[in-house]
Amino acid sequence: MTALGFLYPGHSGEDDYPRMEQLLGSDIRVDLVHTDIGEDAHRVDALREMGSPQRLAAGMAELRSAGAEAVVWACTSGSFVHGWEGAQDQVRDLATTAGVPASSTSFAFAHAAAEVGARRVAVGATYPDEVARLFEEFLGAAGLDVVAVVSSGVVTAAEVGRWTESEVLALARAADHPSAEAVLLPDTALHTVAHLPLLEKELGKPVLTANQVTVWEALRLTDRRVNAPELGTLFRREPVVQT
């Protein structure tokens, strides 16, 4: 049994995690601990506080007792708002506290894009433009070429958590760009797992979503590869060797 640990801010799109656990197979366990988000606002100062060391450390005891073999901070905006270096510091602190390998959803996107062979990406963000542009900067620091960014301007995670399949699909379509090799939807508050087959069918290319890449990142940290076609291209192809 491989035990994966996740620190998830508040309550919005967490239903994606038990769904993924079902699709991954009986020898993988997904343990989710909810962290206190403070103020629910897609605003830079609130997002930085959401990912503060104190808030993340508060959830670690439960994950340690559950035997988590890797821990991922399941929040994109609560990591990339610290910048590349700050997000690395955040992950290092998390690994020290957890005593196991750790990462965050922001780094998961960078690693997942490499996995599917995508260097040019488009971003469909639920966030206000100011926050979305910080994600663009983060991806640039990871060596990705962001060819398009669409911002929806949603202020709270609670609102994002209520989005329907049609709204998620509309965001992905709006973000897509002819030169993009993958489309990224970077909000863990957004329910996307049930929509992945439709998203990739409609766009004709890999679609990477926050909760999807978060679980894949935890598997990567534990050296597990799982064939789960329902979870999109990321979970059904061999690793890409970059040249």
C-alpha positions in Angstrom: 0.0 0.0 0.0 1.3 3.4 -1.0 0.0 6.2 1.3 -0.1 9.7 -0.3 -0.7 12.7 1.9 -2.2 16.0 0.9 -2.7 19.3 2.7 -5.8 20.9 1.1 -6.9 24.5 1.9 -10.5 24.7 3.1 -13.4 22.9 1.4 -14.1 23.4 -2.4 -12.9 20.8 -4.9 -11.8 18.1 -2.5 -14.3 15.6 -3.9 -11.7 15.1 -6.7 -9.4 13.2 -4.3 -11.6 10.2 -3.4 -12.6 10.0 -7.1 -8.9 9.7 -8.0 -8.3 7.2 -5.3 -10.9 4.9 -6.8 -9.4 5.3 -10.3 -5.8 4.6 -9.1 -6.4 1.1 -7.7 -6.6 -0.6 -4.4 -2.9 -0.4 -3.4 -2.9 3.5 -3.3 -4.4 5.4 -0.4 -5.1 9.2 -0.6 -5.2 10.9 2.7 -6.5 14.5 2.8 -6.1 16.9 5.6 -7.9 20.3 5.4 -5.9 23.4 6.4 -7.3 26.6 7.7 -7.4 29.1 4.8 -8.0 32.2 6.8 -9.6 34.6 4.4 -11.1 33.0 1.3 -9.8 35.5 -1.3 -7.8 35.2 -4.5 -5.7 38.2 -3.4 -1.9 38.1 -3.1 -1.6 38.9 0.6 -4.4 36.4 1.6 -2.8 33.7 -0.6 0.6 34.2 1.0 -0.9 33.9 4.5 -2.9 30.8 3.4 0.4 29.0 2.6 2.3 30.2 5.7 4.5 27.6 7.6 2.2 27.8 10.6 -0.9 26.9 8.7 0.8 24.0 6.8 2.5 22.6 9.9 -0.8 22.4 11.7 -2.0 19.6 9.4 1.1 17.6 9.4 0.6 15.6 12.6 -2.4 13.9 11.2 -0.6 13.0 7.9 2.4 11.6 9.8 0.1 9.4 11.9 -1.5 8.1 8.7 1.9 7.0 7.5 2.1 9.3 4.4 5.1 8.5 2.3 5.0 11.8 0.5 3.2 15.1 1.2 1.9 17.7 -1.3 0.6 21.1 -0.5 -2.5 20.9 -2.7 -2.8 24.6 -3.6 -1.4 26.3 -6.6 -2.0 29.9 -5.8 -0.8 29.4 -2.2 2.6 28.4 -3.5 3.4 30.3 -6.7 2.5 33.7 -5.0 5.7 33.3 -3.1 7.7 33.2 -6.3 10.0 30.5 -7.5 12.5 30.8 -4.6 9.8 31.3 -2.0 7.9 28.3 -3.3 11.0 26.2 -3.0 11.5 27.4 0.6 7.9 26.5 1.3 8.4 22.9 0.1 11.7 22.5 1.9 10.1 23.5 5.2 7.2 21.2 4.5 9.6 18.2 3.9 11.4 19.0 7.1 8.2 19.1 9.1 6.8 16.0 7.4 10.0 13.9 7.4 9.1 12.7 3.9 9.5 14.1 0.4 7.2 17.0 -0.2 6.1 19.3 -3.1 3.3 21.6 -4.1 0.8 21.9 -6.9 2.8 24.7 -8.5 5.8 22.4 -8.9 3.5 19.6 -9.9 2.4 21.6 -13.0 6.0 22.1 -14.0 6.9 18.4 -13.7 3.7 17.3 -15.3 4.2 19.5 -18.3 7.6 18.0 -18.8 6.1 14.5 -18.4 3.7 15.1 -21.4 6.4 16.7 -23.4 4.9 20.2 -23.4 7.2 23.3 -23.4 4.6 25.7 -24.8 1.5 25.9 -22.6 -1.7 27.9 -22.3 -3.3 28.8 -18.9 -7.0 29.0 -18.1 -7.1 30.6 -14.6 -10.1 31.2 -12.4 -8.1 33.9 -10.6 -8.0 37.6 -11.1 -5.4 38.7 -13.7 -2.9 39.9 -11.1 -2.7 36.4 -9.6 -2.8 34.6 -12.9 0.2 36.6 -14.1 2.2 35.4 -11.1 1.5 31.9 -12.2 2.7 32.8 -15.6 6.0 34.1 -14.1 6.4 30.9 -12.1 6.0 28.7 -15.1 8.5 30.9 -17.0 11.0 30.3 -14.2 10.3 26.6 -14.7 11.4 26.9 -18.3 8.0 26.8 -19.9 6.8 29.2 -22.6 3.3 30.5 -21.7 1.7 31.4 -25.0 -1.7 32.5 -23.6 -3.3 33.3 -20.3 -7.0 33.7 -19.7 -8.2 35.1 -16.3 -11.8 34.6 -15.0 -11.5 37.1 -12.2 -13.2 34.9 -9.6 -12.4 36.2 -6.1 -13.1 33.2 -3.9 -12.4 29.4 -3.9 -16.0 28.8 -2.7 -17.4 30.2 -6.0 -14.9 28.2 -8.1 -16.0 25.0 -6.3 -19.5 25.5 -7.6 -18.5 25.7 -11.3 -20.2 23.2 -13.6 -18.7 21.0 -16.4 -19.8 23.5 -19.0 -18.0 26.4 -17.2 -14.8 24.3 -16.9 -15.0 23.4 -20.5 -15.6 27.0 -21.5 -12.5 28.1 -19.6 -10.3 25.5 -21.2 -11.6 26.4 -24.7 -11.0 30.1 -24.0 -7.5 29.5 -22.8 -6.4 27.2 -25.7 -4.0 28.5 -28.3 -2.9 26.9 -31.6 0.7 26.7 -30.5 0.0 25.4 -27.0 1.1 21.8 -26.5 -1.0 21.6 -23.3 -3.6 23.6 -21.5 -3.3 24.2 -17.7 -6.2 24.8 -15.3 -4.4 25.8 -12.1 -7.0 25.9 -9.3 -7.4 23.1 -6.8 -10.9 24.5 -5.9 -12.0 23.6 -9.4 -13.7 20.2 -9.9 -12.0 18.8 -13.0 -11.3 15.1 -12.5 -14.7 13.9 -13.9 -14.3 16.2 -16.9 -10.8 15.2 -18.0 -11.8 12.8 -20.8 -14.2 15.4 -22.3 -11.6 18.3 -21.9 -8.9 16.4 -23.8 -11.3 15.2 -26.4 -12.6 18.7 -27.1 -9.2 20.3 -27.2 -7.3 17.5 -28.8 -4.3 17.9 -26.5 -3.2 17.2 -22.9 -5.1 19.1 -20.3 -3.4 19.4 -16.9 -5.6 20.3 -14.0 -4.6 21.2 -10.4 -6.0 18.2 -8.5 -4.9 15.8 -11.2 -1.3 17.0 -11.2 -1.2 17.2 -7.4 -1.9 13.4 -7.0 0.4 12.6 -9.9 3.2 14.6 -8.1 2.7 12.6 -4.9 3.0 9.4 -6.9 6.1 10.7 -8.6 7.7 11.4 -5.2 7.0 7.8 -4.2 8.4 6.4 -7.5 5.0 5.1 -8.5 3.6 5.1 -12.0 -0.1 4.2 -12.5 -1.9 3.6 -15.7 -5.3 5.4 -15.3 -6.5 6.5 -18.7 -9.6 8.2 -17.1 -7.3 10.7 -15.6 -6.0 12.0 -18.9 -2.8 11.9 -20.9 -0.7 12.5 -17.8 -1.6 9.1 -16.5 -1.4 7.0 -19.7 1.8 7.7 -21.5 5.4 6.7 -21.1 7.8 9.3 -19.8 9.1 11.8 -22.3 12.9 12.0 -22.7 13.8 15.6 -23.1 16.7 16.4 -25.5 
